[in-house]
Amino acid sequence: MAIRTHTFTVEFGSTHVETVQSATGLHITDALSGEQPSALPGEITIIRGIDQSTAFTDWLRQGFKFHKQNITIVITDTTKKDQKRVNLTSAWVSSWSSPAQGSTSTSAAAETLTLTYDSASVE
């Protein structure tokens, strides 16, 4: 069994919404200067347990691209101290994949969401 060293949480504005299993695919570059103050539009993939947070689930149910939300993904260490904060501006759910089907699975059901955002910054 692997020991978890970091946790990924999602915030809407300043409100903690839920802890997710993973957040991957974020690449930030500034095309003009090569620095990282903000990013052009991009995508990030989040894997989360189904029905972990009613706020997140309600946002998902509002439909693709119809309700943009400013989101922060917070990466914390084992003491729950913030290590990085990734701010996504005007993010929306651009794709969703259902949990794997099967009654014999011993793992918790998880859904995969791709969020598309207008810009990103890292604190």
The first five atom37 places (N, CA, C, CB, O) and aatype in JSON, in Angstrom:
{
  "aatype": [12, 0, 9, 1, 16, 8, 16, 13, 16, 19, 6, 13, 7, 15, 16, 8, 19, 6, 16, 19, 5, 15, 0, 16, 7, 10, 8, 9, 16, 3, 0, 10, 15, 7, 6, 5, 14, 15, 0, 10, 14, 7, 6, 9, 16, 9, 9, 1, 7, 9, 3, 5, 15, 16, 0, 13, 16, 3, 17, 10, 1, 5, 7, 13, 11, 13, 8, 11, 5, 2, 9, 16, 9, 19, 9, 16, 3, 16, 16, 11, 11, 3, 5, 11, 1, 19, 2, 10, 16, 15, 0, 17, 19, 15, 15, 17, 15, 15, 14, 0, 5, 7, 15, 16, 15, 16, 15, 0, 0, 0, 6, 16, 10, 16, 10, 16, 18, 3, 15, 0, 15, 19, 6],
  "atom_mask": [
    [1, 1, 1, 1, 1],
    [1, 1, 1, 1, 1],
    [1, 1, 1, 1, 1],
    [1, 1, 1, 1, 1],
    [1, 1, 1, 1, 1],
    [1, 1, 1, 1, 1],
    [1, 1, 1, 1, 1],
    [1, 1, 1, 1, 1],
    [1, 1, 1, 1, 1],
    [1, 1, 1, 1, 1],
    [1, 1, 1, 1, 1],
    [1, 1, 1, 1, 1],
    [1, 1, 1, 0, 1],
    [1, 1, 1, 1, 1],
    [1, 1, 1, 1, 1],
    [1, 1, 1, 1, 1],
    [1, 1, 1, 1, 1],
    [1, 1, 1, 1, 1],
    [1, 1, 1, 1, 1],
    [1, 1, 1, 1, 1],
    [1, 1, 1, 1, 1],
    [1, 1, 1, 1, 1],
    [1, 1, 1, 1, 1],
    [1, 1, 1, 1, 1],
    [1, 1, 1, 0, 1],
    [1, 1, 1, 1, 1],
    [1, 1, 1, 1, 1],
    [1, 1, 1, 1, 1],
    [1, 1, 1, 1, 1],
    [1, 1, 1, 1, 1],
    [1, 1, 1, 1, 1],
    [1, 1, 1, 1, 1],
    [1, 1, 1, 1, 1],
    [1, 1, 1, 0, 1],
    [1, 1, 1, 1, 1],
    [1, 1, 1, 1, 1],
    [1, 1, 1, 1, 1],
    [1, 1, 1, 1, 1],
    [1, 1, 1, 1, 1],
    [1, 1, 1, 1, 1],
    [1, 1, 1, 1, 1],
    [1, 1, 1, 0, 1],
    [1, 1, 1, 1, 1],
    [1, 1, 1, 1, 1],
    [1, 1, 1, 1, 1],
    [1, 1, 1, 1, 1],
    [1, 1, 1, 1, 1],
    [1, 1, 1, 1, 1],
    [1, 1, 1, 0, 1],
    [1, 1, 1, 1, 1],
    [1, 1, 1, 1, 1],
    [1, 1, 1, 1, 1],
    [1, 1, 1, 1, 1],
    [1, 1, 1, 1, 1],
    [1, 1, 1, 1, 1],
    [1, 1, 1, 1, 1],
    [1, 1, 1, 1, 1],
    [1, 1, 1, 1, 1],
    [1, 1, 1, 1, 1],
    [1, 1, 1, 1, 1],
    [1, 1, 1, 1, 1],
    [1, 1, 1, 1, 1],
    [1, 1, 1, 0, 1],
    [1, 1, 1, 1, 1],
    [1, 1, 1, 1, 1],
    [1, 1, 1, 1, 1],
    [1, 1, 1, 1, 1],
    [1, 1, 1, 1, 1],
    [1, 1, 1, 1, 1],
    [1, 1, 1, 1, 1],
    [1, 1, 1, 1, 1],
    [1, 1, 1, 1, 1],
    [1, 1, 1, 1, 1],
    [1, 1, 1, 1, 1],
    [1, 1, 1, 1, 1],
    [1, 1, 1, 1, 1],
    [1, 1, 1, 1, 1],
    [1, 1, 1, 1, 1],
    [1, 1, 1, 1, 1],
    [1, 1, 1, 1, 1],
    [1, 1, 1, 1, 1],
    [1, 1, 1, 1, 1],
    [1, 1, 1, 1, 1],
    [1, 1, 1, 1, 1],
    [1, 1, 1, 1, 1],
    [1, 1, 1, 1, 1],
    [1, 1, 1, 1, 1],
    [1, 1, 1, 1, 1],
    [1, 1, 1, 1, 1],
    [1, 1, 1, 1, 1],
    [1, 1, 1, 1, 1],
    [1, 1, 1, 1, 1],
    [1, 1, 1, 1, 1],
    [1, 1, 1, 1, 1],
    [1, 1, 1, 1, 1],
    [1, 1, 1, 1, 1],
    [1, 1, 1, 1, 1],
    [1, 1, 1, 1, 1],
    [1, 1, 1, 1, 1],
    [1, 1, 1, 1, 1],
    [1, 1, 1, 1, 1],
    [1, 1, 1, 0, 1],
    [1, 1, 1, 1, 1],
    [1, 1, 1, 1, 1],
    [1, 1, 1, 1, 1],
    [1, 1, 1, 1, 1],
    [1, 1, 1, 1, 1],
    [1, 1, 1, 1, 1],
    [1, 1, 1, 1, 1],
    [1, 1, 1, 1, 1],
    [1, 1, 1, 1, 1],
    [1, 1, 1, 1, 1],
    [1, 1, 1, 1, 1],
    [1, 1, 1, 1, 1],
    [1, 1, 1, 1, 1],
    [1, 1, 1, 1, 1],
    [1, 1, 1, 1, 1],
    [1, 1, 1, 1, 1],
    [1, 1, 1, 1, 1],
    [1, 1, 1, 1, 1],
    [1, 1, 1, 1, 1],
    [1, 1, 1, 1, 1],
    [1, 1, 1, 1, 1]
  ],
  "atom_positions": [
    [[0.85, -1.17, 0.0], [0.0, 0.0, 0.0], [0.9, 1.24, 0.0], [-0.97, -0.01, 1.23], [1.83, 1.34, 0.8]],
    [[0.62, 2.18, -0.88], [1.39, 3.4, -0.99], [1.0, 4.37, 0.12], [1.2, 4.05, -2.36], [-0.16, 4.45, 0.52]],
    [[1.99, 5.12, 0.6], [1.73, 6.14, 1.6], [1.48, 7.46, 0.88], [2.93, 6.26, 2.61], [2.3, 7.89, 0.07]],
    [[0.38, 8.08, 1.18], [0.01, 9.35, 0.55], [0.84, 10.47, 1.17], [-1.5, 9.65, 0.71], [0.87, 10.62, 2.39]],
    [[1.52, 11.25, 0.32], [2.34, 12.34, 0.83], [1.71, 13.7, 0.56], [3.71, 12.28, 0.21], [2.05, 14.67, 1.24]],
    [[0.83, 13.79, -0.4], [0.17, 15.05, -0.71], [-1.32, 14.82, -0.92], [0.81, 15.71, -1.96], [-1.75, 13.74, -1.33]],
    [[-2.09, 15.85, -0.64], [-3.53, 15.81, -0.83], [-3.92, 16.95, -1.75], [-4.29, 15.89, 0.52], [-3.33, 18.04, -1.69]],
    [[-4.9, 16.72, -2.61], [-5.41, 17.73, -3.52], [-6.82, 18.1, -3.1], [-5.38, 17.24, -4.99], [-7.7, 17.24, -3.05]],
    [[-7.05, 19.37, -2.79], [-8.39, 19.81, -2.46], [-8.85, 20.85, -3.48], [-8.44, 20.4, -1.02], [-8.03, 21.51, -4.12]],
    [[-10.15, 20.97, -3.63], [-10.75, 21.92, -4.57], [-11.52, 22.96, -3.78], [-11.67, 21.19, -5.6], [-12.26, 22.63, -2.86]],
    [[-11.32, 24.21, -4.16], [-12.07, 25.31, -3.56], [-12.82, 26.06, -4.66], [-11.13, 26.27, -2.79], [-12.29, 26.26, -5.75]],
    [[-14.05, 26.47, -4.36], [-14.8, 27.4, -5.2], [-14.71, 28.73, -4.48], [-16.32, 26.94, -5.42], [-15.24, 28.88, -3.39]],
    [[-14.04, 29.7, -5.09], [-13.8, 30.95, -4.38], [-12.94, 30.64, -3.17], [0.0, 0.0, 0.0], [-11.86, 30.07, -3.31]],
    [[-13.4, 31.0, -1.98], [-12.64, 30.71, -0.76], [-13.25, 29.55, 0.03], [-12.56, 31.95, 0.13], [-12.86, 29.31, 1.17]],
    [[-14.19, 28.83, -0.57], [-14.89, 27.76, 0.12], [-14.31, 26.4, -0.27], [-16.38, 27.8, -0.2], [-14.28, 26.04, -1.45]],
    [[-13.84, 25.65, 0.74], [-13.35, 24.28, 0.51], [-14.53, 23.42, 0.06], [-12.68, 23.67, 1.8], [-15.56, 23.37, 0.73]],
    [[-14.38, 22.76, -1.08], [-15.47, 21.96, -1.63], [-15.25, 20.48, -1.36], [-15.61, 22.2, -3.13], [-16.14, 19.8, -0.83]],
    [[-14.07, 19.96, -1.71], [-13.82, 18.54, -1.46], [-12.36, 18.21, -1.7], [-14.7, 17.68, -2.34], [-11.61, 18.98, -2.3]],
    [[-11.97, 17.04, -1.22], [-10.66, 16.47, -1.5], [-10.83, 15.52, -2.68], [-10.05, 15.75, -0.24], [-11.76, 14.71, -2.69]],
    [[-9.93, 15.6, -3.66], [-10.02, 14.75, -4.84], [-8.87, 13.76, -4.84], [-10.02, 15.59, -6.13], [-7.86, 13.96, -4.17]],
    [[-9.03, 12.68, -5.62], [-8.01, 11.64, -5.66], [-6.76, 12.11, -6.4], [-8.56, 10.39, -6.33], [-5.64, 11.79, -5.99]],
    [[-6.94, 12.87, -7.48], [-5.79, 13.39, -8.21], [-6.19, 14.58, -9.07], [-5.16, 12.29, -9.08], [-7.36, 14.76, -9.41]],
    [[-5.19, 15.36, -9.4], [-5.35, 16.5, -10.31], [-4.11, 16.5, -11.19], [-5.53, 17.88, -9.54], [-3.0, 16.74, -10.71]],
    [[-4.28, 16.23, -12.49], [-3.13, 16.07, -13.38], [-3.31, 16.86, -14.66], [-2.91, 14.6, -13.7], [-4.42, 17.24, -15.04]],
    [[-2.19, 17.1, -15.33], [-2.23, 17.67, -16.66], [-2.04, 19.16, -16.74], [0.0, 0.0, 0.0], [-2.1, 19.72, -17.83]],
    [[-1.81, 19.84, -15.63], [-1.64, 21.29, -15.66], [-0.23, 21.63, -16.14], [-1.91, 21.91, -14.27], [0.76, 21.17, -15.56]],
    [[-0.14, 22.43, -17.18], [1.14, 22.91, -17.72], [1.0, 24.41, -17.89], [1.52, 22.2, -19.08], [0.15, 24.88, -18.64]],
    [[1.84, 25.16, -17.19], [1.75, 26.62, -17.25], [3.01, 27.18, -17.89], [1.53, 27.22, -15.84], [4.12, 26.96, -17.41]],
    [[2.83, 27.9, -18.98], [3.93, 28.64, -19.6], [3.37, 29.94, -20.14], [4.61, 27.82, -20.73], [2.21, 30.01, -20.54]],
    [[4.17, 30.95, -20.14], [3.8, 32.23, -20.73], [4.49, 32.29, -22.08], [4.21, 33.46, -19.8], [5.72, 32.33, -22.15]],
    [[3.72, 32.3, -23.14], [4.26, 32.2, -24.49], [5.21, 33.35, -24.84], [3.14, 32.16, -25.48], [6.09, 33.18, -25.67]],
    [[5.04, 34.52, -24.22], [5.86, 35.67, -24.58], [7.15, 35.76, -23.78], [5.07, 36.93, -24.39], [8.21, 36.02, -24.36]],
    [[7.09, 35.56, -22.48], [8.27, 35.79, -21.65], [8.94, 34.51, -21.15], [7.9, 36.63, -20.48], [10.08, 34.56, -20.68]],
    [[8.26, 33.38, -21.24], [8.8, 32.14, -20.7], [8.66, 32.03, -19.2], [0.0, 0.0, 0.0], [9.02, 31.01, -18.62]],
    [[8.13, 33.07, -18.53], [7.91, 33.03, -17.09], [6.56, 32.39, -16.81], [7.98, 34.44, -16.47], [5.85, 32.01, -17.75]],
    [[6.2, 32.27, -15.55], [4.97, 31.58, -15.19], [4.0, 32.43, -14.38], [5.29, 30.36, -14.43], [3.47, 31.92, -13.39]],
    [[3.73, 33.67, -14.73], [2.78, 34.43, -13.94], [1.34, 34.0, -14.17], [2.92, 35.9, -14.24], [0.51, 34.08, -13.26]],
    [[1.04, 33.57, -15.36], [-0.31, 33.09, -15.67], [-0.22, 32.24, -16.92], [-1.31, 34.28, -15.88], [0.82, 32.18, -17.59]],
    [[-1.3, 31.58, -17.23], [-1.28, 30.66, -18.37], [-2.35, 31.04, -19.36], [-1.48, 29.22, -17.91], [-3.34, 31.71, -19.05]],
    [[-2.12, 30.59, -20.55], [-3.14, 30.68, -21.58], [-4.21, 29.64, -21.25], [-2.53, 30.45, -23.01], [-4.03, 28.85, -20.33]],
    [[-5.31, 29.61, -21.98], [-6.33, 28.59, -21.71], [-5.72, 27.19, -21.73], [-7.46, 28.68, -22.75], [-4.78, 26.91, -22.48]],
    [[-6.27, 26.32, -20.91], [-5.75, 24.96, -20.83], [-6.74, 24.02, -20.17], [0.0, 0.0, 0.0], [-7.91, 24.36, -19.99]],
    [[-6.24, 22.83, -19.82], [-7.08, 21.79, -19.23], [-6.36, 21.13, -18.06], [-7.48, 20.74, -20.28], [-5.13, 21.1, -18.01]],
    [[-7.14, 20.62, -17.15], [-6.63, 19.81, -16.04], [-7.64, 18.69, -15.8], [-6.42, 20.68, -14.73], [-8.84, 18.89, -15.95]],
    [[-7.15, 17.52, -15.45], [-8.01, 16.37, -15.2], [-8.07, 16.08, -13.71], [-7.5, 15.13, -15.97], [-7.05, 16.02, -13.04]],
    [[-9.28, 15.92, -13.22], [-9.51, 15.62, -11.81], [-10.22, 14.28, -11.7], [-10.36, 16.75, -11.12], [-11.17, 14.01, -12.43]],
    [[-9.74, 13.45, -10.78], [-10.42, 12.19, -10.47], [-10.98, 12.33, -9.06], [-9.45, 10.94, -10.58], [-10.26, 12.66, -8.12]],
    [[-12.27, 12.09, -8.93], [-12.94, 12.28, -7.64], [-13.92, 11.15, -7.39], [-13.67, 13.64, -7.6], [-14.44, 10.53, -8.32]],
    [[-14.16, 10.88, -6.12], [-15.18, 9.91, -5.75], [-16.55, 10.47, -6.1], [0.0, 0.0, 0.0], [-16.78, 11.67, -6.01]],
    [[-17.44, 9.6, -6.51], [-18.77, 10.08, -6.89], [-19.49, 10.58, -5.64], [-19.59, 8.96, -7.6], [-19.4, 10.0, -4.56]],
    [[-20.21, 11.67, -5.83], [-21.01, 12.29, -4.78], [-20.21, 12.61, -3.51], [-22.16, 11.38, -4.42], [-20.73, 12.46, -2.4]],
    [[-18.97, 13.04, -3.67], [-18.17, 13.46, -2.52], [-18.69, 14.79, -1.98], [-16.69, 13.59, -2.92], [-18.79, 14.98, -0.77]],
    [[-19.03, 15.71, -2.88], [-19.45, 17.05, -2.49], [-20.69, 17.43, -3.26], [-18.32, 18.07, -2.72], [-20.71, 17.34, -4.49]],
    [[-21.72, 17.85, -2.56], [-22.93, 18.27, -3.27], [-22.66, 19.54, -4.09], [-24.08, 18.51, -2.28], [-23.24, 19.69, -5.16]],
    [[-21.8, 20.45, -3.61], [-21.5, 21.67, -4.37], [-20.83, 21.33, -5.7], [-20.59, 22.61, -3.55], [-21.18, 21.91, -6.73]],
    [[-19.88, 20.4, -5.68], [-19.19, 20.01, -6.9], [-20.15, 19.27, -7.84], [-17.98, 19.12, -6.58], [-20.17, 19.53, -9.04]],
    [[-20.94, 18.36, -7.28], [-21.9, 17.6, -8.08], [-22.95, 18.52, -8.69], [-22.58, 16.52, -7.22], [-23.31, 18.36, -9.85]],
    [[-23.45, 19.49, -7.92], [-24.43, 20.45, -8.45], [-23.84, 21.26, -9.6], [-24.92, 21.39, -7.34], [-24.51, 21.51, -10.6]],
    [[-22.57, 21.67, -9.45], [-21.91, 22.43, -10.52], [-21.8, 21.56, -11.77], [-20.51, 22.9, -10.06], [-22.03, 22.04, -12.88]],
    [[-21.45, 20.29, -11.59], [-21.36, 19.36, -12.72], [-22.72, 19.21, -13.4], [-20.85, 17.99, -12.25], [-22.79, 19.16, -14.63]],
    [[-23.78, 19.12, -12.63], [-25.12, 18.93, -13.2], [-25.64, 20.15, -13.95], [-26.09, 18.57, -12.09], [-26.56, 20.03, -14.76]],
    [[-25.05, 21.32, -13.69], [-25.5, 22.54, -14.38], [-25.16, 22.52, -15.87], [-24.88, 23.76, -13.74], [-25.66, 23.34, -16.64]],
    [[-24.33, 21.59, -16.25], [-24.07, 21.41, -17.67], [-22.71, 21.92, -18.1], [0.0, 0.0, 0.0], [-22.11, 22.79, -17.47]],
    [[-22.27, 21.36, -19.19], [-20.97, 21.69, -19.74], [-20.96, 23.1, -20.29], [-20.59, 20.7, -20.82], [-21.84, 23.48, -21.07]],
    [[-19.97, 23.89, -19.9], [-19.67, 25.22, -20.41], [-20.75, 26.26, -20.11], [-19.45, 25.16, -21.88], [-20.64, 27.4, -20.54]],
    [[-21.79, 25.88, -19.39], [-22.86, 26.83, -19.11], [-22.6, 27.62, -17.83], [-24.18, 26.11, -19.0], [-23.13, 28.71, -17.66]],
    [[-21.78, 27.07, -16.95], [-21.55, 27.75, -15.68], [-20.06, 27.72, -15.36], [-22.38, 27.1, -14.54], [-19.55, 26.73, -14.83]],
    [[-19.38, 28.8, -15.69], [-17.95, 28.88, -15.4], [-17.75, 29.23, -13.93], [-17.25, 29.92, -16.31], [-18.55, 29.97, -13.34]],
    [[-16.69, 28.7, -13.35], [-16.44, 28.85, -11.92], [-14.94, 29.1, -11.72], [-16.91, 27.59, -11.13], [-14.12, 28.43, -12.34]],
    [[-14.58, 30.05, -10.88], [-13.19, 30.21, -10.48], [-12.89, 29.14, -9.44], [-12.91, 31.65, -9.91], [-13.58, 29.02, -8.44]],
    [[-11.83, 28.37, -9.7], [-11.51, 27.22, -8.88], [-10.06, 27.33, -8.43], [-11.75, 25.89, -9.65], [-9.2, 27.8, -9.17]],
    [[-9.8, 26.9, -7.21], [-8.43, 26.77, -6.74], [-8.2, 25.31, -6.35], [-8.15, 27.72, -5.53], [-8.99, 24.72, -5.62]],
    [[-7.11, 24.75, -6.85], [-6.69, 23.42, -6.44], [-5.53, 23.62, -5.47], [-6.28, 22.51, -7.68], [-4.5, 24.21, -5.83]],
    [[-5.7, 23.13, -4.26], [-4.7, 23.32, -3.21], [-3.98, 21.99, -2.99], [-5.37, 23.83, -1.89], [-4.61, 20.96, -2.76]],
    [[-2.67, 22.03, -3.05], [-1.86, 20.85, -2.79], [-1.29, 21.01, -1.38], [-0.71, 20.68, -3.87], [-0.57, 21.97, -1.1]],
    [[-1.62, 20.06, -0.51], [-1.17, 20.12, 0.89], [-0.29, 18.93, 1.21], [-2.38, 20.17, 1.86], [-0.36, 17.89, 0.55]],
    [[0.55, 19.08, 2.22], [1.4, 17.98, 2.66], [0.69, 17.17, 3.74], [2.76, 18.51, 3.19], [-0.49, 17.39, 4.02]],
    [[1.41, 16.24, 4.35], [0.78, 15.35, 5.33], [0.33, 16.08, 6.59], [1.74, 14.25, 5.71], [-0.49, 15.55, 7.35]],
    [[0.86, 17.28, 6.83], [0.42, 18.07, 7.99], [-0.7, 19.03, 7.63], [1.6, 18.84, 8.58], [-1.09, 19.88, 8.43]],
    [[-1.2, 18.91, 6.4], [-2.28, 19.74, 5.85], [-1.86, 21.19, 5.63], [-3.49, 19.7, 6.78], [-2.7, 22.08, 5.57]],
    [[-0.55, 21.41, 5.51], [-0.02, 22.74, 5.2], [-0.01, 22.92, 3.68], [1.4, 22.93, 5.8], [0.45, 22.05, 2.95]],
    [[-0.51, 24.08, 3.22], [-0.52, 24.36, 1.79], [0.89, 24.35, 1.24], [-1.2, 25.71, 1.5], [1.79, 24.99, 1.78]],
    [[1.08, 23.62, 0.14], [2.36, 23.61, -0.56], [2.28, 24.45, -1.84], [2.78, 22.17, -0.9], [3.23, 25.17, -2.17]],
    [[1.17, 24.37, -2.53], [0.91, 25.15, -3.74], [-0.57, 25.38, -3.88], [1.47, 24.45, -5.01], [-1.39, 24.57, -3.44]],
    [[-0.9, 26.51, -4.49], [-2.29, 26.82, -4.82], [-2.33, 27.13, -6.31], [-2.85, 28.03, -3.96], [-1.61, 28.02, -6.78]],
    [[-3.16, 26.42, -7.04], [-3.31, 26.62, -8.48], [-4.68, 27.24, -8.71], [-3.14, 25.27, -9.28], [-5.7, 26.61, -8.46]],
    [[-4.68, 28.48, -9.19], [-5.93, 29.21, -9.42], [-6.33, 29.09, -10.87], [-5.79, 30.69, -9.02], [-5.57, 29.46, -11.77]],
    [[-7.52, 28.57, -11.12], [-8.07, 28.42, -12.46], [-9.19, 29.42, -12.63], [-8.57, 26.95, -12.72], [-10.16, 29.41, -11.87]],
    [[-9.07, 30.29, -13.62], [-10.07, 31.32, -13.85], [-11.06, 30.86, -14.9], [-9.4, 32.64, -14.28], [-10.68, 30.37, -15.97]],
    [[-12.34, 31.03, -14.6], [-13.44, 30.68, -15.51], [-13.33, 29.25, -16.02], [-13.46, 31.65, -16.7], [-13.3, 28.99, -17.22]],
    [[-13.26, 28.32, -15.08], [-13.17, 26.89, -15.43], [-14.56, 26.32, -15.65], [-12.45, 26.1, -14.32], [-15.54, 26.75, -15.04]],
    [[-14.63, 25.35, -16.54], [-15.88, 24.63, -16.78], [-15.56, 23.18, -17.07], [-16.68, 25.27, -17.94], [-14.44, 22.85, -17.46]],
    [[-16.55, 22.31, -16.88], [-16.37, 20.88, -17.15], [-16.53, 20.66, -18.64], [-17.39, 20.02, -16.33], [-17.6, 20.86, -19.21]],
    [[-15.43, 20.23, -19.28], [-15.47, 20.01, -20.73], [-15.63, 18.54, -21.09], [-14.22, 20.56, -21.37], [-16.0, 18.22, -22.22]],
    [[-15.36, 17.63, -20.13], [-15.67, 16.22, -20.37], [-15.82, 15.51, -19.04], [-14.56, 15.54, -21.24], [-15.29, 15.94, -18.01]],
    [[-16.54, 14.41, -19.07], [-16.83, 13.62, -17.89], [-16.8, 12.15, -18.28], [-18.19, 14.0, -17.26], [-17.33, 11.78, -19.33]],
    [[-16.19, 11.32, -17.45], [-16.19, 9.87, -17.67], [-16.75, 9.21, -16.43], [-14.75, 9.33, -17.98], [-16.4, 9.55, -15.31]],
    [[-17.63, 8.25, -16.66], [-18.29, 7.56, -15.55], [-17.31, 6.63, -14.84], [-19.51, 6.78, -16.05], [-16.27, 6.27, -15.4]],
    [[-17.65, 6.25, -13.63], [-16.83, 5.25, -12.93], [-16.84, 3.93, -13.69], [-17.35, 5.04, -11.49], [-17.78, 3.65, -14.44]],
    [[-15.8, 3.14, -13.5], [-15.76, 1.81, -14.11], [-16.95, 1.0, -13.62], [-14.43, 1.09, -13.79], [-17.3, 1.05, -12.44]],
    [[-17.55, 0.27, -14.51], [-18.72, -0.53, -14.16], [-18.29, -1.93, -13.74], [-19.71, -0.6, -15.34], [-17.36, -2.5, -14.31]],
    [[-18.96, -2.47, -12.77], [-18.68, -3.84, -12.36], [-18.95, -4.02, -10.88], [0.0, 0.0, 0.0], [-18.48, -3.24, -10.05]],
    [[-19.7, -5.03, -10.55], [-20.09, -5.25, -9.16], [-19.03, -5.99, -8.37], [-21.39, -6.02, -9.1], [-19.15, -6.1, -7.15]],
    [[-17.99, -6.49, -9.02], [-16.97, -7.24, -8.3], [-15.77, -6.38, -7.92], [-16.51, -8.41, -9.13], [-14.85, -6.88, -7.27]],
    [[-15.76, -5.13, -8.3], [-14.64, -4.25, -7.99], [-14.59, -3.97, -6.49], [-14.75, -2.94, -8.78], [-15.62, -3.78, -5.84]],
    [[-13.37, -3.93, -5.94], [-13.2, -3.64, -4.52], [-12.78, -2.19, -4.28], [-12.17, -4.58, -3.92], [-12.68, -1.76, -3.13]],
    [[-12.54, -1.45, -5.35], [-12.14, -0.05, -5.17], [-13.37, 0.86, -5.21], [-11.12, 0.37, -6.25], [-14.41, 0.52, -5.78]],
    [[-13.21, 2.03, -4.6], [-14.3, 2.99, -4.59], [-14.55, 3.53, -5.99], [-14.0, 4.15, -3.63], [-13.62, 3.69, -6.78]],
    [[-15.81, 3.8, -6.3], [-16.16, 4.34, -7.61], [-15.62, 5.77, -7.72], [-17.7, 4.31, -7.83], [-15.74, 6.56, -6.79]],
    [[-15.03, 6.08, -8.88], [-14.47, 7.42, -9.1], [-14.81, 7.86, -10.51], [-12.93, 7.43, -8.88], [-14.81, 7.06, -11.45]],
    [[-15.11, 9.14, -10.66], [-15.38, 9.7, -11.97], [-14.22, 10.61, -12.37], [-16.72, 10.48, -11.98], [-13.51, 11.16, -11.52]],
    [[-14.04, 10.76, -13.67], [-12.96, 11.59, -14.2], [-13.56, 12.8, -14.89], [-12.06, 10.78, -15.18], [-14.43, 12.67, -15.76]],
    [[-13.09, 13.99, -14.51], [-13.56, 15.24, -15.09], [-12.38, 15.96, -15.73], [-14.24, 16.14, -14.02], [-11.3, 16.01, -15.16]],
    [[-12.61, 16.5, -16.92], [-11.63, 17.41, -17.5], [-12.2, 18.8, -17.38], [-11.31, 17.05, -18.99], [-13.3, 19.08, -17.84]],
    [[-11.43, 19.68, -16.74], [-11.82, 21.07, -16.6], [-11.01, 21.89, -17.58], [-11.61, 21.59, -15.14], [-9.79, 21.75, -17.66]],
    [[-11.69, 22.74, -18.33], [-11.03, 23.68, -19.23], [-11.14, 25.04, -18.56], [-11.69, 23.68, -20.67], [-12.17, 25.38, -17.99]],
    [[-10.07, 25.82, -18.63], [-10.05, 27.11, -17.96], [-9.52, 28.18, -18.91], [-9.18, 27.04, -16.68], [-8.83, 27.89, -19.89]],
    [[-9.86, 29.45, -18.6], [-9.4, 30.57, -19.42], [-7.98, 30.97, -19.1], [-10.31, 31.75, -19.24], [-7.23, 31.34, -20.0]],
    [[-7.59, 30.9, -17.83], [-6.21, 31.21, -17.43], [-5.93, 30.55, -16.09], [-5.97, 32.75, -17.34], [-6.85, 30.14, -15.38]],
    [[-4.64, 30.45, -15.77], [-4.23, 29.81, -14.51], [-3.04, 30.54, -13.93], [-3.9, 28.32, -14.73], [-2.26, 31.17, -14.66]],
    [[-2.9, 30.46, -12.61], [-1.72, 31.0, -11.94], [-1.39, 30.12, -10.77], [-1.95, 32.47, -11.48], [-2.26, 29.42, -10.24]],
    [[-0.14, 30.14, -10.36], [0.32, 29.32, -9.24], [0.84, 30.23, -8.14], [1.41, 28.32, -9.69], [1.62, 31.15, -8.4]],
    [[0.41, 29.97, -6.91], [0.9, 30.71, -5.74], [1.83, 29.81, -4.95], [-0.27, 31.2, -4.84], [2.36, 30.23, -3.92]]
  ]
}
